[in-house]
Amino acid sequence: MEYVYAALLLDEAGKEINEKSIMEVVKAAGFSPDEAKAKAVVESLKGVNIKDVIKNAQSVHVAASVPTGGAPHAEAKPKEEKKHPAEEAKSEEEAAGGLASLFG
């Protein structure tokens, strides 16, 4: 997680996000930097505009938390299918037969 935070700090400071700079931030924070992790973060952020991602994430969060007014909606529960009594008996018999096979 510290590597992601380092990338965010570098982006906010207007600095280039590369392995060396991420490792320097991680080291300055008191962690032992791992070159492989820094490289993975840099690779995963290629072509990503961090400010846009944060902006979009915030707007989605805000939109999700804005109340719509009125009464809260009840969660829709799936309808339980009623089985024909003969089907219920058959499944009980199958279950009992399966248990009987355990005892030889």
C-alpha positions, -999 to +999 in steps of 0.1 A: +000+000+000+029+023+007+039+022-030+004+034-041+006+062-015+040+071-028+027+073-064-002+095-052+022+118-034+045+121-064+015+128-087+002+155-063+036+171-062+038+171-100+068+147-100+074+119-124+062+085-112+091+061-118+107+032-098+135+054-084+112+081-072+087+057-056+115+039-039+129+072-025+095+081-011+090+047+005+125+048+020+118+084+033+087+071+050+108+046+069+101+014+049+126-009+032+119-003-005+113-033-028+123-027-064+098-053-077+069-037-060+079-002-072+082-016-107+047-032-105+031+000-094+048+020-122+038-005-148+002-006-136-001+032-137+012+036-172-013+056-192-034+063-161-043+099-152-044+096-114-063+129-109-091+117-133-093+084-115-096+101-081-121+126-094-143+099-109-141+078-077-152+107-056-181+115-079-193+079-078-190+079-040-209+112-037-236+100-061-241+068-042-244+086-009-269+113-020-303+105-005-331+102-031-359+113-007-390+094+003-391+062+022-362+038+019-366+010-005-370-025+009-345-049-005-360-072-031-359-108-020-361-135-046-393-154-045-391-189-032-404-214-056-430-237-040-424-274-048-451-298-054-456-321-024-446-351-045-413-334-054-406-326-017-412-362-007-390-375-035-361-352-025-365-363+011-364-399+000-333-393-020-316-376+010-325-406+032-312-430+006-280-412+005-276-414+043-284-450+043-256-458+020-232-444+046-240-472+069-237-501+045 
